[in-house]
Amino acid sequence: MAQRTKNAIRQSFMELLAERPFDKITIGDIAQRSEITRNAFYYYYQDIYALVEDIFALELEHFAQQAASYASWQDAFRVAITFALDNRRAVLHIYQSSIRETLERYYRQTILSAMTDFIHMMAQGLDVPEGKITALSRFYAAALEGLTSQWLRDGMTEDLAPFLADLGELLDGNIRLALERCVRREN
């Protein structure tokens, strides 16, 4: 029962967020949409900010459980931004609100996780120090985080597929080459 109520609260909030800006949503609105009392909301969440943190924490957990073998860094990035693609209006409303930092932190963690998984996969068979993998992961994640921030600033209107394809052509193979170069230098 408790999990069903929390799910109803999260779903109702996301529906409301797709309809209106974050700063225009009240706990009363969420409770009414969820068909619960305000006290029931407060039983599960301290405030609306805790609800947002919970939603992003669940998305991060879901993302981590899906850890997959990516064919390319572009695929890893696409998976990392799936939540935004599936919830465009809600994500834009969060981005344009007082809790933008929560969204930015979520994407920072998600993109870094995706790139780290991909770079570990690319390093298979190579004796690459973990610190080098971390450095390369952080570098690519920072670049993709900047791309994501620009995309959000621009209202998520651009289709990223052509840009990622072009960038993929330019950077194809660079991660593996960097890892191999690192191994040669270590030896």
Sequence and secondary structure as in RCSB ss.txt:
>XXXX:A:sequence
MAQRTKNAIRQSFMELLAERPFDKITIGDIAQRSEITRNAFYYYYQDIYALVEDIFALELEHFAQQAASYASWQD
AFRVAITFALDNRRAVLHIYQSSIRETLERYYRQTILSAMTDFIHMMAQGLDVPEGKITALSRFYAAALEGLTSQ
WLRDGMTEDLAPFLADLGELLDGNIRLALERCVRREN
>XXXX:A:secstr
 HHHHHHHHHHHHHHHHHHS GGG  HHHHHHHHTS HHHHHHH SSHHHHHHHHHHHHHHHHHHT    SSHHH
HHHHHTHHHHHTHHHHHHHHTSTTHHHHHHHHHHHHHHHHHHHHHHHTTTS   HHHHHHHHHHHHHHHHHHHHH
HHHTTT S HHHHHHHHHHHHTTHHHHHHHHHHHHH 
